[in-house]
Amino acid sequence: MFVAKYEMSGQRALVQHRDGSELSFVIALNCKEYEGGGTLFINAKYDEDCSKAGGAGGVGSSSSALGCALPKTVLIRPNNVGDCVMFCGGHLHSGQAITSGVRYILTGFVRVYVEDEKEGKERESNGRVAEERKKRTDMVQEIIHFKDRRRKVETAVPGSGSNSTGGSSTNPKAVMHGSTF
């Protein structure tokens, strides 16, 4: 995931492309601070399908059986902060140009990895599953141990607020460490 910024003095739009994901999403982080923008979806097979149907296509035409009832493009513009557009990442799309202001979106991609059943059994028989599980467990234990050591150090820092005098913290390191965990 990442935040994309569209602005008049920088990137105003994003050219037509396909994402390398099964599922992509765009979440509006602002709506009132810009004009234009949006996600434009392109029916890449529109011209080919409509020519096979023998017509120009469009809603209500006789060529709708081959998909020409769908428009060549569809523009989606969010109305509210948090509006989300989810779509197949392989669908041709673009980021429409803003005409004023600054637009922020959160963009993300979802990939699906399916473990081959044979590969999974092979990993189990080779002991790799147990080994991988142990590595993850060890890593979690190390993080917990690190947090515990850090707490002990914070408690021992003079003026950290956790000593018997009940004084407030004036040590910048103690404050920084305290807000980390």
N, C-alpha and C positions, 0 to 999 in steps of 0.2 A: 504494500500500500504506500501511497505517497500523496502529497498535496500538490496540486497543479495551480499555478497562478496565471491568469490571463489579464493583461493590462495593455493600455494603448501604447505605452513606450517600450513594450517588450513583446512577448508572445501574445498575439491576439487570437489565434486559431490553431487548430491542429489538422494537418492534411489527412486525407482518406487513408485508412489503414485497417488491418485486422490484428487483433491481439493474439498472443500465443497461449490462450487460456480457454478452458471449457466455459467458464463463466466470468464475465467482467461486470464491474459495477461502478457507478459514479454517484456520489452523494454531494448535494449542494451544501456548501458551507456559508454561503450568503446569497441573497436574491435581489435586494433593493438597491445595491451599490453599483449596478452595471446595467447596460442595455445590450440587447443582442445575445449572442452566445447560445448554448444548448448543444445537444448531441444530435447529429444528423445521421440517420440510418439510410443506406443506399441499397436498393434492390438491384444487385449487380446483373441479374439475369433478366431484368425487365425487358430490355430491347429484344433479346433473343426469344423469350417466351411470347411476347406480343407479335413478333413477326411470324412465328409458327402458327399463331392463332389467326393470322390474317387481318389483324386490326390494330388500331392504335392503343387499344386497352383503355383502362380507366374504369372508374366505378360505373356500373350499370351497362357496360359494353358486353357484347356477345362473346368476347374473348376471355371472360372471367374464369372459365374452366381451367385455363393454363396459368392462372396466377396473375393475370393482368388487371384483376379487380383491385389488386394492391397498388398503391401509388409507387412511383419510381423512388421517391424519397419520403421519409417521415422525420420531422424535426420535433424533438422532445425538449421542452424548456421547463425547469422546475418553478413552482410557485412559492414554495416554502423552504426555509432552511431545514435540512434533514431529508428532503425528498430524495428518493433513491431510484435510479434506473438500473435494472439488471438485464443483461442480455448475453447471448452466445458470443464469446470472444472472437469467434471466427467470422462473425457478420461484419461486412464492410461498413465502416462508420467514420465520422470526422467530428472534430470540435468546431462548431460554427464560430465565426469571428464575433467578438464583442464590438460594439460601436461606441461605447463610452464606459468609463469607470474601471473597476477591477473585479474580476470574478475568481472565486476560490472553489475548488472541488476536491473531494477526497476520492481517489481512484484506486481500485483494487482488482486483483485477478485471483481466480480460484482454479487451481489445477487438481486433477483427479489422477491419482496413481493407484493402479490395481496390481496387487502382488500376485504374480502367477502362482497357482496352487502348487505346482511342481517345485518352483523356486522356494516357496515357503517351507515345504516339507524338507527340502535339501538344507535350508538354513537350520531348521530344527535338528536334523540328524547330525549336522556338523557342530552342533553346540553353539552356533553363532547367535541364536535368539537369546539363550541364557547369558551369553557374554555381553550382548548389547544391553540386556535388561540390567545386568550388574553394573555396567558403565553408567547408565542413567541413574541408578540408585546411588552409586558412589558420588556422582556429581551433586545430587540433591543433598546427600549427607555433608559434603564439603561446603556447600552453601550454608546449610544450617550451622555447621561448626564455625564458619567464618562470622556469621551473625552473632553467635554466642561469644566468640572472642572479642568482637567489636563492642558488644554490650559491656563486657568486663573492663575493657579499656576505658570506655566512657564513664563507668562508675568510679573508676580510680582517678579520673581527672579532677583536680581541685577546682571547686566552684562550679561543678557540673549540675548542681541542683539535686543530686541524689545522695549527698553525704548527710551525716547526722545533724549538721548545722541548719539544714533546710534553706540555705541561701539560694538565690536564683542564679542561673547560668550567665556568666559574663565571658566565658571562654569561647572564642569563635569556633574552634575546632569541635568542641562539645556540641554546640548548636548545629554545626554542619553535619556531624555524625548522627545526631539525634533525628534530624529531618530526613536522613537517607533511608532509614529502616523504620 
